[in-house]
Every structure is written in C-alpha cells, then in structure tokens.
Amino acid sequence: MGSAVRVLAEATPATRDRYVDLLRVGSLAVVVLGHWMMAAVTPDGVGNLLAVVPALQPLTWLLQVMPVFFFVGGFSHALSYRSLLRKRPEGSAASASAASTTSADSVYAAFLRARLQRLLRPTMVFVLVWGVVALLVQLLGGGGGLTGVTLRLVTQPLWFIGIYLAMVAFTPPLLRLHERYGWGAFAGLAGAAAAVDVLRFAAGVPYVEFLNFAFVWLAVHQLGFLRADGRLGTGAGSASGAGSTPSTGLGALRSLRVPALLAGGGLIGAVVLVAAGPYPLSMVGMPGEKVSNMAPPTLALLAHGLWLVGAVELLRAPAARLLARPRAWRTVVAANGVAMTAFLWHLTAMLGVYGALLALDVPLPEPATAAWWAQTPLRLAAAAALTAALVAAFRTFEHPAPPSATTPAPGSGPLAALGATLCLLGVLGLSTVGLGGLLEGRTALLIAIPVSAPAAVAMTLGGWLLVERAGRGAVRGSDQRP
C-alpha cells in the first residue's frame, strides 16, 4: 500500500487542488472523532456528552464541520461534471441543439454513475454485512441492551450519504444556475432557507421545515461552485488556480476579503440567530430538544456553514505550503483512499470497544467524571485500532470499477435521475429506521412516509442498478474525488 500511495502522490497533477483533499479528509476525521467523544455509554444505554455537560456545546461551533465537506463536494462536482462535458462525443442528430441535448443527457448519466459508485459500493457492503448480523442477532433471540442500541445507531450517519446523493443529482441544473447568476444562485437558495424558517417558526406551517434539507445544504454546496470559478477570492479556480501559489502582499490581502466577509458575517449571523431566535446553541442534534439545528437544518446552521467556509478559506495559503511537502501530501493521499470506509465503520468500532468492555466486566465510569476522562484516551486508541482493522478488511470496495468502453445511450438521463432518487430515499430511510426489529417489520417515518429497513435496502439497490444501467460506458472525468 505504501508504494502505491507514493506513486499516486508523485503522479499528482500540478493543477490539482491539494487543499480540497485535505479539507475532505480533515472534515471526516473531525466528525469521526466527535462521534467517539460525544458517546456517553453506560450499561443502561448510549447518551450524549453534550447533554450531560451543556457547557461543552459551544465546541460544536468548531467541530460541526459537515458544511465543509459539502462545500468541498460542490467544488469537486463542478470540476468533474465540466470535465465530462468537455469529453462528450459529438452528437449525430440533424439539429445541433438536439445533438447537444442528447449529449448532455448522456453526460448526466455518466456523471451520476461515476459519483454513485464511489459512494454506494462501500455503503452497500456496510449495509449488507450489518443486515446479516442484525438478522442473525434476532434469530438467536438477541437485540436487547447495547446490541439493540447498536443496531439502531450504526446506520444513522447514512443521512450524510443521502444528502450527498442529492447534491450529486442536482449538480448539473444548479451548476447552470451558477454559471448564469453566480452569487445570485447562492443568494436564492439562502433566501429560500430563510423563508422556510419564517414559515416554520412564525406561521407554523407543518412539514415545511423539511425543505431545508435541500435549501441549506445545497446553498453550502453552491459555495463550492463559486470556489471552483475562483470567486471566493482565494485564487482557487477550476483550471489554473487549483495548483497555483497564493499571491503575496496587497494582492494576498485582497484575496482574503471574501473569505473574511463570509467568516465574520456567518459567525455574527449565527450568534444573532441563536441569541434572539428559536435556535438552540448546539450545532449538532441533541436528545429530546424541541428544535434541532441539524434535523431539519436551520438558517442558523447555514450561517454556521458560512463561518466555517470562510475560516477554512482563510487558512488556504499556509495549508498549501504544508501540502507541498511530499510526506504531508502522501499522508493525505493515503487517508483519502480510505476516508469513506473509515466513516462508515467508525461507529461499529466505537460500539465494539464499549461492548468488549462490558463483556469483560470492565467498569464504565459515569460520563464526564474524572475517571471517565482518564479512560477516554484508551477508548479512543482502541476505537482507532479497530477502525483501522475494519478499513483493512473493507477498503477495496471504496475504489470504483473501471468505466466501460461505450457511451451512455440517448435518453439515459431520466433513468439515471430516477435511480438516484430511489437511492436517496433508500439511504435516508435506512438512516431513519435502523436495522433493529427486522423480523417484526419495524418501520419509521421518513418525513411522512413509513419505511422499513428491507424496503430501504431494496430501494437503494434498485436505484443503483438503474444508475449503473443508464450510465454504463462513462468516460472518466476529473478525479477530484467526491
């Protein structure tokens, strides 16, 4: 593995934006560490450290970094889709516009297939392995205590995969809006998010809050498009700016103006909204709270996302200097190749550590006590070691199959879009319902629709097969990974 990483690192094109790869890996690493730290496990169940010690909730303003991952996704998706558009074959229809439409339709199918492979291959392996485990546990009469909690919890992070699928599916139309309106497209999504919260909190309109799963996260995603075109002022462009050296002197100060405005404006906006509005302090979900900033997302979370995006862009220049060092870049390349696998299995590892402690009758101190904090480094080290073992076992599924030699057929775009929709609903449904109670047909509400785990898995697999059928023959585009 070491030699392969070295080869990949040395073959990195000069135009590649290495900082984007660092942000992707770093944001997932922070999420993993946050989950490990927040778990307050006792023999009676799993709680949340932030609920035990509310004074720690301000830390979520630094550690809730999912907006950074979605921002990076927008940047990568813009590069990838544009690369595929440049490589599309000439249409053979009589009408030039009809040929262009047919070609773009095929490119959309190819784009969805390439993106979904990277997401769904490791995800479906994870789901199928855990599905077999859950079924065996129930057949053997288990499913209580920490085991039952585990069967509910391990699928919860899949909401992130579902939202990311939606971002992939909406990339082409939103990229066109970006190319036409620029910052106006972002402003439209942000304004829609604000309108949803007004309708939710001021008018009491039922179910309207769920629209912000789209508006808030797609607004952050749209900032990635702006970065791809160098419109955040940091020199990161879709072509030449990705690998360029940041400017110095007065030019460098000017290039930091937009990130500084985003960071300052977002932070002030989030503070005002939390202080004066109905929004909670924590930027992650808390058990029993009436309003969550995360589920569904709120305008306060969008402001938090602006602050984070601005902050990470302000750090771009020193990070670029660090990543110019071969050892640092090889570390990022190695982590990038297994990041999704580690994310999928990190809760399995954490709960496995706690399960082993309980099985061995090792006392679990009360959360947030001195003994609990003293035990924390050992628990984290054990969870990291078990995650590494799981990554070694399943990392091969993170690498997509090579593209086939044919071009997607005309009219493949709608079929691919249908498949992506089924995948989105299936993954979100599985995140909601968990894997407990399979034999009893347990269901949970996905917005207002009851969904069971088998139905969610079937939708995901069926949707993936549709996308594969529609997009087979994709030409490999930019490999600025998802």
N, C-alpha and C positions, 0 to 999 in steps of 0.2 A: 504493500500500500504506500509506503514511504517513497519508493522510487516513482510510482505512478503520480503521486502528488507533486513531486519535484518536476516531473516532465510537464504536467499541466501548468504549474506555476511559471516555469520558464517559457512556455508557449503562449503566455498571456499577451494578447494584442496590446499595442501601446495605447489604443483608443478606449480600452476597457475602463470603466469607472470602478476602481477597486473599492472606493469608499462605500458604494452601494452594497457590495458584497459584505463588507464589514458591518454595515447597518443591519443587513438581513440576519446575519449570524448573531450579532450582538443583541438584537431585539428578541429573538427567540430564546437566547441564553438567559436574558433577564426575566422573561416570562417563566421559564422553567425554574429558575432559582426562586422567583416569587411564589410559585405554587408550593415548592418544597418548604419555604419559610412560613407561609401562611397556614399550612395544615396544622391544626391543633388536635392531634389524635389522642383519644383516651380509650380505655376498654369499652366505654359506652357508645363511642361513635367518633365522627370527624367534625370538628368545629373550625372556626376561622380565628386566627390570632388577632386580626384587626378588630373583631368583635370583642375579644377578651381584653385587649388593650386598645381602646379607641384613640388614645394619644398617638398611636403609630399611623393613623390613617393619612396624615399629610404626606407620608412617604410615597403614597400611590401617585402623587403628582410627579414623581420622578420615575417610578417603577412600572407604571401602566404605559407600556411602550408599544402596544399593538398598533396605534396610529402610525408609528414609524415604519412598521412592516408593510402596512397598506400603502403608505406613501412611496416606499421603495417599489412596491408592486406596480404602481402606476407608471413609474419611470421605466421599469423593465418591460411592461406590456407595450408601452408606446414604441420602444426600440424594436421589440420582437415583431409586432404587427407591421410596422413600416418596412422592416427587412423583408418580410414575406410579400408585401405588396410590390417591392422593387423586383422580386424574383418571379413574380407571377408570369405565366406564359401569355403570349398574345392571343386575344380572342379570335375565333374564326367566323363569327357571325357577320351578317351583311352590315348591320348597323354598328357603328363604333361604340355608341352608348350601350347597346345591348351586350356587346362583347365585354365592355368594361364592367357592367353589372354582373355578368356571368362569372368573370374572372374574380371580382371582389367577393362574390358569393362563395367560390371555391376556397379562396384565401381564408375566409372566416372559418370555414370548416376545418381547414388545416391548422389554423391558429388555435382553435378550441381543442383539437386533438392533442397537439403538442403540449399545451398548458395542462390539460387534464391528466395526461399521462404522468407528469411529474407529481401531481397531487394525489391522484386516485390509486395508482399502483401500490404505494406504501400504505395508503389509508385502508384499502380493501383487504390487504393482507392482515393488517392490525385488527380490523373488524371481524374477519373470518376466524382468526385464531381465538379472539376473545369470545366470539359466538359459540365456538365449540366448547371452550372452557365453561361458559355460562350454562350451556345445556347439560354438560356432564355434572356440574355442581348441583343443578336442580334435580337431575335424575338420581343422584346419590343422596338426596334429601337435605342438602346444604342450602346456603343462601341467606343465613342469618348473620348477625353481628357485623364484624368488619368485612366479611366476604360479601354480604349483601350491599353494604355501602360501596365497596369497590366496584361491583357490577353496575351501580348507578353512576359512579363518578368517572370511570375511565373514559367514557365516551363524551363527557361534557366539553372538553376542549375542541371537539369536532365542529362546534359552531364557527370557529375561526376558518376551518376548511370550507364550510358552506358559504360564508360571506365572501371568501376569496374567490370561490367559483363564480359568484355573481359578478364580481369585479372583472373577471376574465370575460364573461359573457357580454358585459356591457362595454368593454373596451372600444370596439370599432365605432359604435354610434357616439359615445362620449368623446372619443378622440376627434371625430369630425366636428363636434360642437366646440371642442377646444381650439381646433385649427381655425374655426370661423370667429369665435368670440373671445378666446384667450381667457383672461381673468374673469370675463363676464360669465363664462360657463361655470366656473367655480362659485362665483357670487350667486348664481341662480340656484345651485344645489344648497349652498349655505342658507340662502333666504328661505328655501323650501323647508329646511330643517327647523329654522326659527318659527315658521308658520305652523308647522306640526306641533311644536311645543305650546304655542299660543292656543291652538285648538284643543290640545290635550289638557292644559292646566287652567286656562281661562274659560273655555267654553265647555269643557267636559265631554268632548266628542269621543265616543267609545272606539277602541281599536285603532284610532288614527296614529297612535304613538309608534305602531309597528312600521310605519312608513320610514321612520328614521333609521331603521336597519339599513335602508338603501341610501337615504339622503346624507346622513352623517358620514358613513364610511366611503361613499362614492365621492364626497367632497374632498376628503383627505386623499383619496386615490387620484383625484383631478390635480392636486398639487404635484403629484409625480409627473404628470404630463407637462406641467409648467417647468419643472426642473429639467425634463428631457430636452426642452427647447431653450434652455439657458435663461428662463425668465424669472428665476429666483435671485439672479444677480450674483451667483457664486461661481460662474464660469463653467458650470456643468451643462454641456449641450449634448444633443443627440448624436453628433458626429465628432467634431473636433474637440469639443470641450471636455469630454469624458476623461481623457488621459492627460490633459494639459496641466501645466504648472500654474497654480493660482497666482494672480497678479500681486504686485507689491506696491507699497507706498499709498499714494492717494487713490489709485485705482482699486487697491485692495479694500480700502475703507468704503469706497462707493459700492463695491460688490457685496459688502455686508449689510447694506442698508435695508434691502427687502427682508433678509432673514431676521435682522434685528427688529423690524416692524412686526413681523409675524410672531416672534418670540414674545416681545413686550406686549403687543396688542392681545395675543392669545392669553397670556398669563393674567393681564389686567381683566380681560373679559371673563375668564374663568373665576377669578376671585370675586368679581362683582356679582356674577350669576349665583354663585354658591352663597355669598353673604346676603343677598337681597331676594333671591328667588326660592323656588321649592326644591332646589337641587341639593343632594347630600354632599358631604365633604369628600367621601371616598370616591376615587375614580375607578374602583372595581366594585362588583356586586357584593352586597353584604346580606347575610341571612336575616330574614324577617323584615327587611326595610320596605316601606311602602313605595318609595321611589328609588330606582336604581339609575345611575348614570350610564350603565353598560347595557342593560337588557330591559327595554329597548334603549339605544343610545340617545343622549340628550344634547341640547345645544351647549351645555357646559362641557360635555366630553369633546365636542367639536372644537371649542375654544382651547381645551387642553391639548388637543391634537395640533392646533396651530402653534401653540407654545413649544411643543416638542419638535415639530418640523423646523421651526426657526432655530431652535437651540442646536439641533444636530447639524444644520447647515452652517452655523457659525463655527463649528468645530472642523469643518471640512479641510481647511489648509493644514493644520497640524496632523490630522489623520492621514492626509495624502503623503506627508513626509515620512510618517511611520510606515505606511504600506509600501513605500519604495524600497524598504529593506527586505531582502529575499526571505529571511526567516519569518518575519511577520506575515508576509504575503502567503508563504506556504502554509502557515497555521490557518489563515482564513480560508484558503482553498480546501484544506483537509476538512475543516469544520463545515464548509458549505456543502460538501458532498454527502453529509450525513445529518444535516440540521433537521430536516423534516422527520426522519426516522426517530431521532432523539426526542423531538417534540411529541410525537405520537405515543412513545413508550415511557415518558418520564414519570407520569402518574402511576403507571404499573410498577415501576421501580420503587417509587416512594412508598406506595402502599404495601409492596412486597417487603420492604425493610421493616415497616411497622408490624406487619403480620408475623415476620420472623421473631421480632422482639416479644410479641405476645405469646407465640408458640414456645419460646424458650423461657417464659416467665420472667423476662427482664422487666423490672418496674418502669412504668411510663410516668414520669413526673407530671404534675399539674402544669398545663400550658402557662408560659410566661413567668414561672418561678425561676429562682436561681439555678436549681437542679436541671430544669428544662433547658435553659440557655446553655448550661455547661455541657449537656448531652447533644446539643444541636450540631456542632462541627462533626461529631462522629456519625450522626444520622445523615448529614449532607454528603459526607465522604462515601458512606455505604450506598446511598441512592445514586451518586455519580458512578460508582463502580458497577452497580447493577445495570444502570442505563447503558454504560459502555458495553457490557456483555450483550444486552439486547440489541444494541446498534450493530455489533459484530455479527449477530445472527440474522438480522433483517435488512441490513444496509443495501444489499444487492437489489432489492425491489425499488429503491429510490431512483435508479437510473433507468430512463425510458428506453423502450425498444427503438431500434433504428427506423427511420421513416422508410416507407415503401417507395418503389420507383415511379408509381403512377400519380397522376394529378387527380384531386377530388373531382367528382362529376359535377356538371352544372346542376343547380338546384339543391346542392348538398347543404347549403347554409341553414335553411329552415329545419332540416332534420337534425343538424348538429345543435341548433338552438333548443329544440325540443329535448334532446338528450341532456344538454346542460341544465335545463330547468328541472328535469327529473332527478339529476344528480344533486342539485341544490336542495330540493325538497327532501330527498332521501337522507342526505348527510345532516341537515338541520333537524330532521325528525329523529334520527338516531341519537343526536346530541341531547335532544329533549327527553326521550323515553328511557334511554339506558338499555342495559342488557339483563336486568333482573326480571323475574316473572315471565320468562319466555313461554313456559307450558300453560300458564294461566291466561295468556293473551293480553298481558298488561299493555295499556295504551297511555299516551299523554297528549295534551293539546299542543299542536303546532299552530300558533295563533288561535284559530277557532276550529281546527280540524283534528279529530282523534287519529293518532298514528301509532302503530305497533312497531317493535324492532324488526320482525321479519319483513313487514311491508316496507319499512325504510330501507333495509338492505336490498330488497328486490328492486325498488325504485332506483337506487344508486347504481346497481349492476346493470339494470336495463338501460338507464340513461347513458352510462359509459359505453355500452355496446353500440348504442345509436351514434354516439360521437365518433367512436372508432370506425364504424361503417361509413359515416359521412366524410370523415377527414382522412381516411387512409390514403397514403400517397403524398402526405405533406412534405413540402420542401423545408429543410431545416433553416430556420431564420436565426436571428441574433440569439446567442446563448447567454444573454444576461439573465440568469435564472430567475424563476418566479419568486 
